[in-house]
Amino acid sequence: MSDKPQDQQADQVEPQGVKKVSLADAIKAKLAQKQADQAAARANPKAAGNNNQTAKSQMTKKVNNQRRRTGGS
């Protein structure tokens, strides 16, 4: 093995430049990104794009016949 102590060897296993981020910091960063995206969408709604799914028609909706299949009353 090498002459370095155990804790310095563990540091070398991780890639350089990768910073450990706590869960709280990650959540705060994600929330800030989400709020920025929402503000941008409010400012320019056409540029945000339409991510909405089209609603299904009630005529093409598959009926739920579980009560009939299972004999429920």
TORBANU-65494 format. One record per atom (N, C-alpha, C): residue in one letter; chain; atom name; y, x, z. Coordinates in nm, 3 decimals, m for minus. Layout:
<marzas>
+------+-----+------+---------+---------+---------+
| type | mol | atom |      py |      px |      pz |
+------+-----+------+---------+---------+---------+
|    A |   A |   CA |       Y |       X |       Z |
...
+------+-----+------+---------+---------+---------+
</marzas>
This chain:
<marzas>
+------+-----+------+---------+---------+---------+
| type | mol | atom |      py |      px |      pz |
+------+-----+------+---------+---------+---------+
|    M |   A |    N |  m0.118 |   0.083 |   0.000 |
|    M |   A |   CA |   0.000 |   0.000 |   0.000 |
|    M |   A |    C |   0.124 |   0.087 |   0.000 |
|    S |   A |    N |   0.241 |   0.029 |   0.017 |
|    S |   A |   CA |   0.364 |   0.108 |   0.011 |
|    S |   A |    C |   0.414 |   0.137 |   0.151 |
|    D |   A |    N |   0.522 |   0.214 |   0.158 |
|    D |   A |   CA |   0.577 |   0.254 |   0.286 |
|    D |   A |    C |   0.675 |   0.151 |   0.342 |
|    K |   A |    N |   0.703 |   0.045 |   0.267 |
|    K |   A |   CA |   0.802 |  m0.053 |   0.311 |
|    K |   A |    C |   0.740 |  m0.149 |   0.412 |
|    P |   A |    N |   0.820 |  m0.200 |   0.506 |
|    P |   A |   CA |   0.769 |  m0.300 |   0.602 |
|    P |   A |    C |   0.727 |  m0.428 |   0.531 |
|    Q |   A |    N |   0.652 |  m0.508 |   0.600 |
|    Q |   A |   CA |   0.594 |  m0.631 |   0.545 |
|    Q |   A |    C |   0.702 |  m0.728 |   0.494 |
|    D |   A |    N |   0.812 |  m0.746 |   0.571 |
|    D |   A |   CA |   0.913 |  m0.844 |   0.532 |
|    D |   A |    C |   0.987 |  m0.802 |   0.405 |
|    Q |   A |    N |   1.005 |  m0.675 |   0.379 |
|    Q |   A |   CA |   1.069 |  m0.631 |   0.256 |
|    Q |   A |    C |   0.978 |  m0.649 |   0.136 |
|    Q |   A |    N |   0.847 |  m0.638 |   0.157 |
|    Q |   A |   CA |   0.754 |  m0.659 |   0.046 |
|    Q |   A |    C |   0.755 |  m0.806 |   0.005 |
|    A |   A |    N |   0.768 |  m0.896 |   0.102 |
|    A |   A |   CA |   0.770 |  m1.039 |   0.071 |
|    A |   A |    C |   0.895 |  m1.074 |  m0.010 |
|    D |   A |    N |   1.007 |  m1.004 |   0.017 |
|    D |   A |   CA |   1.130 |  m1.030 |  m0.058 |
|    D |   A |    C |   1.115 |  m0.991 |  m0.205 |
|    Q |   A |    N |   1.036 |  m0.892 |  m0.233 |
|    Q |   A |   CA |   1.021 |  m0.846 |  m0.370 |
|    Q |   A |    C |   0.934 |  m0.939 |  m0.453 |
|    V |   A |    N |   0.853 |  m1.022 |  m0.389 |
|    V |   A |   CA |   0.766 |  m1.113 |  m0.462 |
|    V |   A |    C |   0.848 |  m1.220 |  m0.534 |
|    E |   A |    N |   0.959 |  m1.264 |  m0.470 |
|    E |   A |   CA |   1.042 |  m1.367 |  m0.531 |
|    E |   A |    C |   1.124 |  m1.308 |  m0.645 |
|    P |   A |    N |   1.145 |  m1.383 |  m0.752 |
|    P |   A |   CA |   1.224 |  m1.332 |  m0.863 |
|    P |   A |    C |   1.369 |  m1.309 |  m0.820 |
|    Q |   A |    N |   1.431 |  m1.210 |  m0.877 |
|    Q |   A |   CA |   1.570 |  m1.178 |  m0.845 |
|    Q |   A |    C |   1.661 |  m1.288 |  m0.899 |
|    G |   A |    N |   1.767 |  m1.319 |  m0.824 |
|    G |   A |   CA |   1.863 |  m1.418 |  m0.869 |
|    G |   A |    C |   1.826 |  m1.561 |  m0.831 |
|    V |   A |    N |   1.708 |  m1.585 |  m0.779 |
|    V |   A |   CA |   1.670 |  m1.719 |  m0.738 |
|    V |   A |    C |   1.712 |  m1.738 |  m0.594 |
|    K |   A |    N |   1.793 |  m1.840 |  m0.571 |
|    K |   A |   CA |   1.846 |  m1.864 |  m0.437 |
|    K |   A |    C |   1.774 |  m1.984 |  m0.377 |
|    K |   A |    N |   1.728 |  m1.970 |  m0.256 |
|    K |   A |   CA |   1.664 |  m2.083 |  m0.189 |
|    K |   A |    C |   1.772 |  m2.182 |  m0.149 |
|    V |   A |    N |   1.748 |  m2.310 |  m0.177 |
|    V |   A |   CA |   1.844 |  m2.414 |  m0.147 |
|    V |   A |    C |   1.781 |  m2.510 |  m0.048 |
|    S |   A |    N |   1.856 |  m2.543 |   0.055 |
|    S |   A |   CA |   1.801 |  m2.637 |   0.153 |
|    S |   A |    C |   1.798 |  m2.777 |   0.092 |
|    L |   A |    N |   1.718 |  m2.862 |   0.148 |
|    L |   A |   CA |   1.703 |  m2.998 |   0.097 |
|    L |   A |    C |   1.835 |  m3.073 |   0.106 |
|    A |   A |    N |   1.908 |  m3.054 |   0.216 |
|    A |   A |   CA |   2.036 |  m3.123 |   0.233 |
|    A |   A |    C |   2.135 |  m3.080 |   0.125 |
|    D |   A |    N |   2.139 |  m2.950 |   0.096 |
|    D |   A |   CA |   2.230 |  m2.901 |  m0.008 |
|    D |   A |    C |   2.191 |  m2.955 |  m0.144 |
|    A |   A |    N |   2.062 |  m2.962 |  m0.171 |
|    A |   A |   CA |   2.015 |  m3.013 |  m0.299 |
|    A |   A |    C |   2.052 |  m3.160 |  m0.315 |
|    I |   A |    N |   2.038 |  m3.238 |  m0.209 |
|    I |   A |   CA |   2.071 |  m3.380 |  m0.215 |
|    I |   A |    C |   2.221 |  m3.399 |  m0.235 |
|    K |   A |    N |   2.302 |  m3.317 |  m0.164 |
|    K |   A |   CA |   2.447 |  m3.327 |  m0.181 |
|    K |   A |    C |   2.489 |  m3.293 |  m0.323 |
|    A |   A |    N |   2.428 |  m3.190 |  m0.381 |
|    A |   A |   CA |   2.460 |  m3.151 |  m0.517 |
|    A |   A |    C |   2.420 |  m3.260 |  m0.615 |
|    K |   A |    N |   2.303 |  m3.320 |  m0.596 |
|    K |   A |   CA |   2.256 |  m3.427 |  m0.684 |
|    K |   A |    C |   2.346 |  m3.549 |  m0.675 |
|    L |   A |    N |   2.389 |  m3.583 |  m0.552 |
|    L |   A |   CA |   2.479 |  m3.697 |  m0.533 |
|    L |   A |    C |   2.614 |  m3.671 |  m0.599 |
|    A |   A |    N |   2.666 |  m3.549 |  m0.585 |
|    A |   A |   CA |   2.793 |  m3.516 |  m0.648 |
|    A |   A |    C |   2.782 |  m3.525 |  m0.800 |
|    Q |   A |    N |   2.670 |  m3.479 |  m0.856 |
|    Q |   A |   CA |   2.649 |  m3.488 |  m1.001 |
|    Q |   A |    C |   2.641 |  m3.633 |  m1.046 |
|    K |   A |    N |   2.572 |  m3.716 |  m0.968 |
|    K |   A |   CA |   2.560 |  m3.858 |  m1.002 |
|    K |   A |    C |   2.697 |  m3.927 |  m0.999 |
|    Q |   A |    N |   2.777 |  m3.896 |  m0.896 |
|    Q |   A |   CA |   2.909 |  m3.956 |  m0.887 |
|    Q |   A |    C |   2.998 |  m3.911 |  m1.001 |
|    A |   A |    N |   2.988 |  m3.785 |  m1.041 |
|    A |   A |   CA |   3.067 |  m3.735 |  m1.153 |
|    A |   A |    C |   3.026 |  m3.804 |  m1.282 |
|    D |   A |    N |   2.896 |  m3.825 |  m1.300 |
|    D |   A |   CA |   2.848 |  m3.895 |  m1.419 |
|    D |   A |    C |   2.898 |  m4.039 |  m1.423 |
|    Q |   A |    N |   2.896 |  m4.106 |  m1.307 |
|    Q |   A |   CA |   2.942 |  m4.244 |  m1.301 |
|    Q |   A |    C |   3.092 |  m4.252 |  m1.328 |
|    A |   A |    N |   3.169 |  m4.155 |  m1.276 |
|    A |   A |   CA |   3.313 |  m4.156 |  m1.299 |
|    A |   A |    C |   3.343 |  m4.132 |  m1.447 |
|    A |   A |    N |   3.267 |  m4.045 |  m1.510 |
|    A |   A |   CA |   3.286 |  m4.019 |  m1.653 |
|    A |   A |    C |   3.249 |  m4.143 |  m1.734 |
|    A |   A |    N |   3.147 |  m4.213 |  m1.693 |
|    A |   A |   CA |   3.105 |  m4.333 |  m1.765 |
|    A |   A |    C |   3.210 |  m4.444 |  m1.751 |
|    R |   A |    N |   3.273 |  m4.453 |  m1.633 |
|    R |   A |   CA |   3.377 |  m4.553 |  m1.614 |
|    R |   A |    C |   3.501 |  m4.518 |  m1.696 |
|    A |   A |    N |   3.531 |  m4.389 |  m1.705 |
|    A |   A |   CA |   3.651 |  m4.346 |  m1.777 |
|    A |   A |    C |   3.637 |  m4.370 |  m1.927 |
|    N |   A |    N |   3.519 |  m4.345 |  m1.982 |
|    N |   A |   CA |   3.499 |  m4.360 |  m2.126 |
|    N |   A |    C |   3.362 |  m4.424 |  m2.149 |
|    P |   A |    N |   3.353 |  m4.555 |  m2.143 |
|    P |   A |   CA |   3.222 |  m4.622 |  m2.150 |
|    P |   A |    C |   3.150 |  m4.604 |  m2.283 |
|    K |   A |    N |   3.223 |  m4.585 |  m2.393 |
|    K |   A |   CA |   3.155 |  m4.571 |  m2.522 |
|    K |   A |    C |   3.086 |  m4.436 |  m2.535 |
|    A |   A |    N |   3.144 |  m4.331 |  m2.474 |
|    A |   A |   CA |   3.087 |  m4.197 |  m2.484 |
|    A |   A |    C |   2.964 |  m4.182 |  m2.394 |
|    A |   A |    N |   2.954 |  m4.266 |  m2.290 |
|    A |   A |   CA |   2.843 |  m4.255 |  m2.196 |
|    A |   A |    C |   2.712 |  m4.297 |  m2.261 |
|    G |   A |    N |   2.718 |  m4.380 |  m2.363 |
|    G |   A |   CA |   2.595 |  m4.424 |  m2.429 |
|    G |   A |    C |   2.536 |  m4.545 |  m2.360 |
|    N |   A |    N |   2.449 |  m4.611 |  m2.429 |
|    N |   A |   CA |   2.385 |  m4.730 |  m2.371 |
|    N |   A |    C |   2.243 |  m4.696 |  m2.332 |
|    N |   A |    N |   2.219 |  m4.688 |  m2.202 |
|    N |   A |   CA |   2.085 |  m4.660 |  m2.152 |
|    N |   A |    C |   2.016 |  m4.787 |  m2.105 |
|    N |   A |    N |   2.078 |  m4.901 |  m2.134 |
|    N |   A |   CA |   2.023 |  m5.027 |  m2.086 |
|    N |   A |    C |   1.902 |  m5.068 |  m2.169 |
|    Q |   A |    N |   1.802 |  m5.116 |  m2.101 |
|    Q |   A |   CA |   1.687 |  m5.169 |  m2.173 |
|    Q |   A |    C |   1.719 |  m5.312 |  m2.215 |
|    T |   A |    N |   1.668 |  m5.351 |  m2.329 |
|    T |   A |   CA |   1.690 |  m5.488 |  m2.373 |
|    T |   A |    C |   1.598 |  m5.581 |  m2.293 |
|    A |   A |    N |   1.652 |  m5.693 |  m2.256 |
|    A |   A |   CA |   1.576 |  m5.788 |  m2.176 |
|    A |   A |    C |   1.473 |  m5.857 |  m2.265 |
|    K |   A |    N |   1.355 |  m5.882 |  m2.208 |
|    K |   A |   CA |   1.252 |  m5.952 |  m2.283 |
|    K |   A |    C |   1.282 |  m6.101 |  m2.285 |
|    S |   A |    N |   1.250 |  m6.161 |  m2.393 |
|    S |   A |   CA |   1.265 |  m6.304 |  m2.405 |
|    S |   A |    C |   1.159 |  m6.372 |  m2.319 |
|    Q |   A |    N |   1.194 |  m6.487 |  m2.268 |
|    Q |   A |   CA |   1.096 |  m6.562 |  m2.189 |
|    Q |   A |    C |   0.982 |  m6.613 |  m2.278 |
|    M |   A |    N |   1.008 |  m6.624 |  m2.408 |
|    M |   A |   CA |   0.904 |  m6.673 |  m2.497 |
|    M |   A |    C |   0.796 |  m6.567 |  m2.519 |
|    T |   A |    N |   0.831 |  m6.440 |  m2.512 |
|    T |   A |   CA |   0.733 |  m6.335 |  m2.538 |
|    T |   A |    C |   0.674 |  m6.279 |  m2.408 |
|    K |   A |    N |   0.717 |  m6.332 |  m2.295 |
|    K |   A |   CA |   0.672 |  m6.281 |  m2.167 |
|    K |   A |    C |   0.526 |  m6.320 |  m2.144 |
|    K |   A |    N |   0.449 |  m6.226 |  m2.093 |
|    K |   A |   CA |   0.308 |  m6.253 |  m2.066 |
|    K |   A |    C |   0.297 |  m6.337 |  m1.939 |
|    V |   A |    N |   0.225 |  m6.445 |  m1.946 |
|    V |   A |   CA |   0.212 |  m6.534 |  m1.832 |
|    V |   A |    C |   0.118 |  m6.475 |  m1.727 |
|    N |   A |    N |   0.148 |  m6.503 |  m1.601 |
|    N |   A |   CA |   0.065 |  m6.456 |  m1.492 |
|    N |   A |    C |  m0.033 |  m6.567 |  m1.457 |
|    N |   A |    N |  m0.159 |  m6.548 |  m1.495 |
|    N |   A |   CA |  m0.259 |  m6.651 |  m1.468 |
|    N |   A |    C |  m0.359 |  m6.606 |  m1.363 |
|    Q |   A |    N |  m0.313 |  m6.528 |  m1.267 |
|    Q |   A |   CA |  m0.401 |  m6.476 |  m1.164 |
|    Q |   A |    C |  m0.458 |  m6.588 |  m1.078 |
|    R |   A |    N |  m0.379 |  m6.689 |  m1.049 |
|    R |   A |   CA |  m0.429 |  m6.797 |  m0.964 |
|    R |   A |    C |  m0.542 |  m6.873 |  m1.033 |
|    R |   A |    N |  m0.530 |  m6.889 |  m1.163 |
|    R |   A |   CA |  m0.634 |  m6.958 |  m1.238 |
|    R |   A |    C |  m0.761 |  m6.874 |  m1.242 |
|    R |   A |    N |  m0.745 |  m6.741 |  m1.263 |
|    R |   A |   CA |  m0.863 |  m6.653 |  m1.274 |
|    R |   A |    C |  m0.937 |  m6.642 |  m1.142 |
|    T |   A |    N |  m0.861 |  m6.637 |  m1.030 |
|    T |   A |   CA |  m0.924 |  m6.614 |  m0.900 |
|    T |   A |    C |  m0.960 |  m6.744 |  m0.829 |
|    G |   A |    N |  m0.922 |  m6.858 |  m0.885 |
|    G |   A |   CA |  m0.958 |  m6.985 |  m0.825 |
|    G |   A |    C |  m0.871 |  m7.019 |  m0.707 |
|    G |   A |    N |  m0.750 |  m6.963 |  m0.701 |
|    G |   A |   CA |  m0.658 |  m6.993 |  m0.591 |
|    G |   A |    C |  m0.609 |  m7.137 |  m0.601 |
|    S |   A |    N |  m0.570 |  m7.193 |  m0.487 |
|    S |   A |   CA |  m0.523 |  m7.331 |  m0.489 |
|    S |   A |    C |  m0.375 |  m7.344 |  m0.478 |
+------+-----+------+---------+---------+---------+
</marzas>
